[in-house]
Amino acid sequence: MAGRAVIHRSVAHRGWWLAGLALLALAYWGLPLIQSDQFENHFFGLFYYSILAGVALFWACPSEQRFVGSVDNGQFERHTTILGIATLWRQVTPLSAFSEIRLEQDPNLFRKDTVWLMVAGEDDNAERFAFANYPASTSNIAKAQALAEALSKATGLVLKVADAE
């Protein structure tokens, strides 16, 4: 079987780009603080932009998960990149460390539940690899299911769906 790749990118999501636009809008909104003649405004502007710079740093480093290879010789990779272009950090785990693919749903108190696409070992103490997560809506659950099936087909791992509680 030829090598296959299944990739899940954060920069491919519309929300990542909308967050970037929101950061630009917030930067523009804070301009009067640093363009003012008053010292107090400069102080608050420095505080405002330092917080905005910290948020922008986390935004600019999205993650990417992928499976590369074949059923016989594959590996899961997690990359942290700068703007989705250059790799800053990389973690590689061989396919042999896992035995199944799971779709799990975590309840949340203040927003929609989260659906996780996990690659896991046979028991609960085995290594786990979070491949993707989605807010639990009908369309997102369908996306997670389709990605799980593609991943199962590429890796040869069994797909298990957690029982609803």
N, C-alpha and C positions, 0 to 999 in steps of 0.2 A: 504494500500500500504506500503510495506517495505521501510525502509530508504535507500536513495541512496546518493552517493557522486560524485560530479563533481569537479575535481581539475585542476588548472592551475599553474604549477611551473616554475619559472625562471631557476632553475638548470637543468631542463629537456631540455633546448634549447642548441643547439650546440654552439651558439654565446657566451653563458656564459662561457663555458669551453675554447673556443678559446681565450677569453679575459684573462682568468687565465693563459693560456700558454704564451700569449703576455706579461703579467706582469712578469712572470718568466724570459722570454728572456730579458726584459728590466733591470731586476735586475742583470742578468749575464753581460749584456753589460756595466753596470755602475761600475763593479768591479775595473777596472784600476784607477778610481778616488779615491777609498779609499785604494788601495794597493800601491799607489805612495808614494815617499818620500818627495814630495813637499807639503808645507802647503796649497798653493792655490788649489791644487787638492782635498785636504781633505775638504776644505770649500765648493767647488762646489759639492763634493760627498755627504756631509751632506745635502745640499740643494736638490740635485737630489733624494736622498733616502727618505727625508721627504715628498716630493711631491708624490713619488711612494708609500709610506706607506699610505698616505691619499687616494689615488686611490684604493689601495688594500683593505682598510677598507670598502669603499663603495661596492666594488666588492664582498667581503666576506659576505655581508648582503643582500642576494636576498629576494624577496617577493614570497609569495604563496597565491593564492586566492582559496577558495573552497566553495562549497555549501554542507552542510551536513544535512541530515534529510529527511523528507517527505513533501508532499504538505501541510499537516495539521500543521506540527510542524518542520519547517526547519529554517536554519539560514545561512547567508553568513559570512565567516570568512576571514580575511586577517592576515597573519602571516609574520613577518620579522624574518628571521632565520640567524644563523651563519653557513655558508657553507651548508645551506639546511638541517641541522641536528637538532640543538637545537633552540627552539623558544625564541626570544628576546622580541618581542612585538606582541600583538594580539588584533584585533578589531573584535567584533561580532555585526552583525546587523540582526534582525529577518526578515524572509521572508515577514511578513505582512507589512513591510515598503515599499514594491515595488509592482508594478502592471504590468510591462512589461520588456521585454528584447529588446535592440536596438543594431543594427549594424550601427555604424556611421563612416563616412570617413572624416578625416580632411586633407585639403590640406597643403603641406609643400613646402617651396620655394626651399630648397637646396637638398632634397632627395625625395624618394618616399613618396606618401601620406601614412597616418596611418589609419588603420581600428581599431576601438575601439569596444569591446563587453561590452556594458553598461547595468546594471540593474538599472531601474529608476522607479520613481513614476509616477502618472498620469499627473501632470503638471510640468512645467519647474522649479518651486521652490522646488519641492519635492527632497528628498534625492536621490543621485546617487551613484552607486558602480561600479568602473571600474574593470571588471573581467579579461580582457585580451586585449592586443593590438598587432598588427602585421603590418609590412611594407606592403603596398598595392601592392601585386602581385597576379597573378591568383591563384597560389597554396595557398598562405596565406589567400586569401579571402575565398577559399574553406575550409581551416582549421577553420577559424573564423565562417563560416556558420555551419560547422559540430559541433563545440563546442557550438554554440548558440542553435542549435536544441537539443543537448543532455541536455543542461541546461534548456531549455524550457520544455522538457519532464520530467526532474527530479523535477522541481519546479512547473509546472502547469501554469507558466506565459506565456503571449502572446508574440510571437516573432514579432517585427516590424523592417523592414529594411527602413532606411532613404531614401528619394527620392534623386536621383542624381540631382545636381544643374547645 
